[in-house]
Amino acid sequence: MLKQLFLQIYQLIINPAKAWEELAPQRETTNNEAFNTGYFYPAVGVIALCAFAGAGWTDGFETFRIGLQVALKTVIREAVAYFGGLFLAAWLIKYSAQKMFGIQLELALCQRFTGYSSAMIYAVACLICLFDSLFFAKIFTLYTFYTVWQGSNNYLALKEDVAVKFTLLSGFIILASPFAISYLMGLAMPGIK
């Protein structure tokens, strides 16, 4: 299962056009069970595991109670940010596609589109959770715009005139949602970085 997850994320990063073409048959399904259990839940689990290991790595669990508390808070913040980020972004994409572009998209389709488009975000999150000194790697999350562009053409089959505006808006939403939730969680739970 994890091998398939890593291969899927690798392919979405290295060759998003081919990856979206392979995912296109899933477009018509309204059941997200395969997406959730085969891709999204394991991805968030790996991010949470990296957050726990990274918090222990940087804090050293020198004082076990405090180190464990910080690690658990970090795991909660990261898990809620990526779970909530997917659902918030999917809902915002569905709503904005309908209101701004007149495109009717199913929420399940938007969730899959958001999750697969977030492949680079998930990879960077794992790196930053493990090695917080790699904060500059966040710049690579801008690659999400290219992944969204390929997905809007190959997965959602949007017309080119709409695809550019949709890509800019959806890319921003997909990038901003987990970071906004993470920031709010950081404010709500003091003592975590």
C-alpha positions in Angstrom: 0.0 0.0 0.0 2.8 2.5 0.9 4.7 1.4 -2.2 1.7 2.3 -4.3 1.3 5.6 -2.5 5.0 6.6 -3.1 4.8 5.5 -6.8 1.6 7.6 -7.2 3.1 10.7 -5.7 6.3 10.1 -7.6 4.4 9.9 -10.9 2.3 12.9 -10.1 5.4 14.9 -9.5 7.6 13.6 -12.3 5.0 13.2 -15.1 1.7 14.7 -14.1 0.2 14.5 -17.6 0.6 10.7 -17.8 -0.5 10.3 -14.2 -3.7 12.3 -14.8 -4.4 10.3 -18.0 -4.1 7.1 -15.9 -6.5 8.5 -13.3 -9.0 9.7 -15.9 -11.2 6.5 -15.7 -11.9 7.4 -12.1 -13.5 10.6 -13.1 -17.0 9.3 -13.4 -17.1 7.5 -10.0 -18.8 9.1 -7.0 -17.2 6.7 -4.6 -14.0 8.0 -3.0 -13.3 4.8 -0.9 -10.4 3.7 -3.2 -8.9 7.2 -3.2 -9.3 7.6 0.6 -7.9 4.2 1.6 -5.3 3.9 -1.1 -3.9 7.4 -1.4 -5.2 10.1 0.9 -5.3 8.4 4.4 -1.9 6.8 3.9 -0.4 10.2 2.7 -1.7 12.0 5.8 -0.5 9.1 7.9 3.0 9.4 6.5 3.0 13.2 7.1 1.9 12.6 10.7 4.6 10.0 11.2 7.2 12.4 9.7 5.9 15.1 12.0 6.2 12.9 15.1 9.7 11.8 14.1 10.8 15.3 13.2 9.5 16.7 16.5 11.4 14.1 18.4 14.5 14.6 16.2 14.7 18.3 16.7 13.6 18.4 20.3 15.4 15.2 21.1 12.7 14.1 23.6 15.3 15.3 26.2 12.6 15.8 28.7 10.3 13.0 27.7 7.0 14.6 28.8 7.6 17.9 27.1 9.1 16.3 24.0 6.2 13.9 23.7 3.7 16.7 24.2 5.2 18.8 21.5 5.4 15.8 19.1 1.8 15.0 19.7 0.7 18.6 19.2 2.7 18.7 16.0 1.1 15.5 14.7 -2.4 16.8 15.5 -1.6 20.1 13.8 -0.3 18.5 10.6 -3.0 15.8 10.4 -5.8 18.4 10.9 -4.2 20.8 8.4 -4.0 18.2 5.6 -7.4 16.5 6.4 -9.2 19.8 6.7 -7.2 21.3 3.9 -8.4 18.7 1.4 -12.1 19.1 2.3 -11.9 22.9 2.5 -10.1 23.1 -0.8 -12.4 20.6 -2.5 -15.5 22.5 -1.3 -14.1 25.9 -2.4 -13.1 24.5 -5.8 -16.6 23.1 -6.3 -18.2 26.3 -5.2 -15.9 28.6 -7.2 -16.1 26.4 -10.4 -19.9 26.7 -10.2 -20.2 30.4 -9.4 -17.3 31.8 -11.4 -17.0 29.4 -14.4 -20.5 27.8 -14.6 -18.9 24.3 -14.3 -20.8 21.6 -12.3 -18.3 19.4 -10.5 -19.2 16.7 -8.0 -17.7 17.1 -4.5 -16.2 13.6 -4.7 -14.4 14.5 -8.0 -13.1 17.8 -6.4 -11.8 15.8 -3.5 -9.8 13.5 -5.7 -8.6 16.4 -7.9 -7.5 18.3 -4.8 -5.8 15.3 -3.2 -3.9 14.2 -6.3 -2.9 17.8 -7.1 -1.4 18.1 -3.6 1.2 15.4 -4.3 4.1 17.9 -4.2 2.6 19.6 -1.1 2.6 16.2 0.7 6.2 15.4 -0.4 7.4 18.8 0.8 5.5 18.5 4.1 7.2 15.2 4.9 10.6 16.8 4.2 9.9 19.9 6.3 8.5 17.9 9.1 11.6 15.7 9.3 14.1 18.5 8.7 12.8 21.9 9.7 15.9 23.5 8.4 14.7 22.8 4.9 12.0 25.5 5.2 13.1 27.0 1.9 11.8 23.8 0.2 8.3 25.3 0.5 9.0 27.1 -2.8 8.7 23.7 -4.5 5.0 23.6 -3.6 4.5 26.1 -6.4 4.8 23.1 -8.7 1.3 22.4 -7.7 0.1 24.9 -10.3 1.6 22.8 -13.0 0.0 19.6 -11.6 -3.4 21.4 -11.4 -2.9 22.6 -15.0 -2.3 19.1 -16.2 -5.2 17.8 -14.1 -7.7 20.4 -15.4 -6.8 19.4 -19.0 -6.4 15.6 -18.7 -8.7 14.8 -15.7 -11.4 17.4 -15.6 -11.3 18.0 -19.4 -11.9 21.7 -19.2 -11.7 24.0 -22.2 -8.5 25.9 -22.5 -10.0 29.4 -22.0 -11.5 28.3 -18.7 -8.6 26.0 -17.7 -6.1 28.9 -17.2 -8.3 30.8 -14.8 -9.4 27.6 -13.1 -5.8 26.6 -12.6 -4.8 29.8 -11.0 -7.7 29.9 -8.7 -7.6 26.2 -7.8 -3.9 26.2 -7.4 -4.1 29.0 -4.9 -6.9 27.3 -3.0 -5.0 24.0 -2.8 -1.9 25.7 -1.6 -3.5 28.1 0.9 -6.0 25.7 2.6 -3.6 23.4 4.5 -1.3 26.3 5.3 -4.2 28.4 6.6 -5.5 25.6 8.8 -2.0 24.9 10.1 -1.5 28.5 11.0 -4.9 28.6 12.9 -4.0 25.4 14.7 -0.7 26.9 15.7 -2.5 29.8 17.2 -5.0 27.5 19.0 -2.3 25.2 20.4 0.5 27.2 21.9 3.9 25.7 22.3 4.4 24.2 18.9 6.4 25.7 16.1 
